[in-house]
Amino acid sequence: ARAFKIGTLAPRFPTLTRLLTEISPGGSFLIDDGLTTGFLPGSVDVTATLAYQPPIDVARLVGELHRYPYGCLEQTASVEMPLLYLSDLTREWGLDSGPNGSGRAAGLRARVQDAVARILDRQRFDGGFGLWSSDSPAETWLSGYAVDFLQRARTQGYDVPDIALNRAYQYLQTLVRSGASAFSGVYPAIAYAHFVLARAGQSVPGADLGALRYFADEKGGDVGTIMGLSHLAGALALRGAVPRAERLFTEAIERSASAESAPRAYRDYGSVLRDIAAIIAIARETETMQRRTASLATELQRHYRDTLWTSTQEKVWLVLAANSLKGKDKLSITVNGEDRDSDAGPIHLAVSDQEISKGLRFTNTGDGAIWQSLDVIGVPSD
């Protein structure tokens, strides 16, 4: 008799369920085999993350960006943006010097430097940036995004030539000076230009605090996108106009709360998820409304939990928001009575089948509430 090995596949694709629980001081949460009910035996993977902020699976987001196959201007900047903060991400979310845990820090640094070069290859004669090449039409909003990336890259020690940055700043200054006469569809791009110029400390006629205040007061209501309002608020904060900044950040937050069914804002690649993440990242960077943005993190996690597919923009701003929200307090928990404290940020645990069957109880022994996020991946049994 002859024996053959026949490969078999599950009749259904695995599904992902995210469970978010707030554990108050002294409170606890039990993981047991109730989590595996409704899944095929042996098909379930459970990971738990505990943090002072609603947790976001940064490692997964960075990995998905790392594997992204395309390369227009937006995609190139988005894919590499998180790698600018590799040391922070490694320390806080357990990345082993790279999104695939390979420890190839030098190779990843070379990859980011190559991305800088590819973005600069798309810089046009006027200092703006084209979608695919320097011969493409100038992309007003994406030019701000490209300069945002280049600024961050230079801050992290990458080689960004002065001449290229200065040409880019001149393009953005020209865009800002057109604000009074531009049609409203360009307003989100003008807001972004104000933000990156304020971060750079660039102040020329038409791009100074007076012009920024005028644009915010007279045109702010017509910006039309949540991220545009956030960029205006961030620019005002960086230039010292904090009360105005707080008003615009508040308006952006209120708009995000009422934008559940709003269509994506194609002018700036927006969605509710991306925009909430951007509000948090920009406000935290400019040290504005820290307490309000911390509470907004709960809404961010809710939208993230309910989103099965995320765009490159959503991924990168989720990572930037999570990095800005990382706590500085020590996590104090016990797992089945054993101390599992952490001074280095969130605690990440892969929960084994044996631990699930026996039961795993997390208890918060610290002074503040913590968040536990469970990712349950498995093949449904019916």
N, C-alpha and C positions, 0 to 999 in steps of 0.2 A: 504494500500500500504506500502511496505517496502522500506526503503532508505538504500543504501550502500555507504560507502566512498571508492572510487577507487583511488589508488595511480597512479600517472602518472609521467613519466620521460621525460625530453627533448630528442628529437631525436638525438642530437649530444652532444659530450663532450665539456666542456668549453675550450676556447683557451686563451692563454696569448699573449698580444702584449705589447712590451716595447717601449716607445717613449722617446728619449733623446734630450733635447734642451739646448743649451747654451744661457743664458740671460746676455747680456752685461750690464754694468752700465747704469742705466736709462731706460733699455729695459723692456719689459713685455711679458707675455704669457697668453693667454686666454684658459681656460677649459670650454667647453660648450657642448650642447647635440649632437654636431657633433661626439663626441667620442662614443656615444651609437648607432650610425647608423650601421645597419647590425647585430645587436644583438637582441635576444629575450627580450621583455620588462621585467624589474625586474631581469634580470640575470647578470647585469653588476656590478662589483666592481672596483673602481678606487682608487689607492693610489698614492700620490705624495711625492717625496723626493727632498729637495733642499739642496745643499751642495757646498762647495768650490772645491770639487773634484768630478769627475764623480761618481755618487752614485752607490753603490752595495747593494743589499738587504741582508744585513748581518743577520738580524733576521731570514729570511727565510732559508738561508744557514745553520745557526746554528741549527735551528729546524729540518731540513732534516737530518743533521748529528746526532742529538740527537736521532732521531727515527731509525737510521740505524740498521738493525737486526743482522749483522754478526760480527765476531770477530777475524779475523786473526791478525797478528802483525801490518800490515799496517792499517787495518780498526780500530783497537783499538786505535792506536796513533792518527789517523786522526779524529776520532769521538770526542775525548776528548781534542785535542789541543786547539780549540777556548775557551773552558771553563777555560783555564789557565788565560785568559785575560777577565774574566767575568765583572770585575768592569769597565774596559775601554769600553767594548761592551755595558754594561748597560747605561753608561753615554752618549755615542756617538750615539747609534742606538736604544735606547728606550727599550732594553730588561729589563724586570722586574726581575732582579736577576735570570734569567734562560731563556732558549730558548723557553719555553712555557708560560712565563709570570706568573709563579706560586709563585715566591718569595722564593723558597726553596734553598737559597744559601748554607746552611749547608749541605743539602742532596746532592747537586751538588758537593760540595767540597769532600764529602766522596766518591762520584762516581769517581772523578778524582784520588783520592788516591788509590781506588780499581784498576783503570786502570794501575797505576804505578806498583802495585803488580802483575797484570796479565802479563804485559810486562816483568817484572823481572823473572817471572816464565818461560819465554821462553829463558832466557839467558843460553847459552851453557857453557861447561867446559872451552872453549877457550876464553870466554868473548864476543863472537858474539851472535847473536840472531837467533832463528829458526822461521819459519813462523807460526807454530801452537804449538810447544812445544820445550823444551830444547833438545829433541832427534832429532828434525828436522835438516837437513843440514843448515849450516850457510848461511844467506842471506846477501851478502856483502853490497848492497846499503841500504837495509832496516835496517841493523845494524846501519848505520849512522843516519838514520831517527829515530830509536828508541832512540839513544843517544841524538839526537837533542831534542826530546820530554822530556827525563829525565832531561836534562840540564835546559830547560825552566821550568819544574815542580819544580825543586829545587830552582830556582831563585824566583818563586812565593810562596815559603814557604812550599812546599810539602816534605814529608819525602822520600828521596832517599838515601839509605845507601852508604857510602863512598866505601865500599869494592866492591859493584856492579859496581859503576861508574868507579872505578880504573881498574877493570877487563875489562870493556868495552873500556876504553882508551887504554889499552894494546893491545887489539884486533885491534883497529883502527891504532895504531902505527905500528903493524906488517903488516897491509895492506898497509900502506904508504911506509914502507921500501921495499915492493915488487914492487913498482911503476916502476922501471927501467926494470924489467923483466916480468911484468904482461902482459897478452894479453889485447888488447884495449877495450874489452867488460867490463873490470873491471874498466876502467878509471873514469867513472862517480862516482863509489863508492869511489875510491881513492880521488877524488876531494871533495866529501862530508866529508870523514874522515879528510882531511886537514882543512876543515871549522870548524867542531865541535872541533877539537883539538886546533885550533887557538882561538876559542871563550873561551875554557877552560883555555888557557894559557899554555897548555902542550907543552913542547919543549924538545925533546929527540933526540939523533942522528938518523937521518932519518926522523924526523918529525919537523924540525926547519925551519927557514926562507930560509936557503940555499937550503935545499931539496925541499921546496915549489917553490922557484924561478926556480930551475932546471926542476921540473916537469911541471910547467906552460910554460916555454920557449921551452922545448924539446918535451913535450907530449900534451900540451894544444890543439894543432891543431887536435889531434886525440881523444880528449875526446868524441866528437861525439854527445853530447846533449847540449841543451841550458842551462839546469839547471846545468850541470856539469861545464860549463864555469862560470856561476854565482857563484857557490860555490868556484871555484878557485879564482875568483875576490874578493869575500867576505873574503876568507882566507888571501889573500895578503893585503887587506885593514886593517884587524884586526892586521896584523903583521907589519903595517906601510909602506908597499910598494904601496903607493897610485897611482903613475903614471901607474904602471903595472896593478893594479886593474881597473883603469879607461879604459885602453885599452881592457881588457877582458870583462868588462861590455858593452862597446861599441860594441864589436864583438857579444856578446850575443843578444843585442838589434837588430843589423843588421840581425842576423840569424832569429830572431823571425819574422821580417818583411817579410822575403822571405820564410817562412815556412808554408804558408797558406794551401798548399795541401800536406804537409809532413805527413807521417804516424806517429802514436803515437810511442814514444820511450819507448818500453817495459822494457828496462834496468833500467829506473828510473820512470816508470809510467807516462811518460810525454805526454803532448799535447800542442798546441800553447797557449791555454788559461791558463793552469797551469803554463807554463814556463814564460809567461809575468808576471803573478802574482808573481812568485818566484823571477824574476829579481827585481821587485819593492820592495818586502819585504826584500830581502837580501841586496840590495843596501841601502835602508833606514835604516836598522838595523846597517849597518857599516858606515853610514853617508857619503856615496859616491854618487856623481852625483845626488844630490837632485833635481836640476831643470830638468835634463833630465828624471828622473823617474817620476816626476810630470806630464810632458807632455805625457809620456808613458801610464799614466792612461786613457787617451782618447781611446787608442787602446785596453786597457784591457776592458773597458766598451763596446766597439763595439763587441769584441769577446764574452763577457758575454751575451750581448743582443741577439746575433745570435745563442747562444747555448741553446737548449731546455732541454737537459739532461746533468747533470754534475756528474763526478766521485767524490769519496771521496777526492782524491788528489786535484782536481780542486776546490772543495768546501773549503777545509781547507786553501789552499794558497790564494784563493780569500779573505777569512776572514782576513788572516795575512796581505795581501797587503792593504786591506781597512783600517785595524787598523793602519798601518804604514803611511797611507796617510791622516789621519784625520787632518783637518785644525785647526789652533789655532786662526783664525780671527773671529770676530763677524759677523754673517750673518745679513744683514739689508734688509728686504723686507716688502712690504705691500701686503695684500690680500684684494682686493676690497677697497683699500684706508686705511685699518687699519694696524697699525704696527704689525709685527710678528717677531721681532728681536730675535736672539738667541746667547748667549755666550757659549753654551754647545755643539756645533757641529751641525750636520744636522737637518733640520726640517722635520718631517714626518707628513703627513696629510692623513686621510681617507676622501675622497670626497663623500658626500651624493648625492642621486638622486636629492634632492631639489636644492642643490648647483650647480649641473651640469645643471639642467634646467634653473636656473637663470643666470648662467655664473659666473665663478670665475677667476679673473684676478690677476696674480702674477707680481709684479713690483720690480725690483732690485734697491734699493735705496742706495746700498753700493758703494765702490770705485773699486771693482774687479768683474770680471765675475763670475757667479755662474751657476751651472748645475741643471737642473730640470729633474727628471726621473719620467715618468708616467707608472705604471703597470695597464693595462686594461684587466680584466678577465671577459669573458662573453660567452654565448652560441650563436653561429652564427644562424642567422634567416634563412639562405638558404645555 
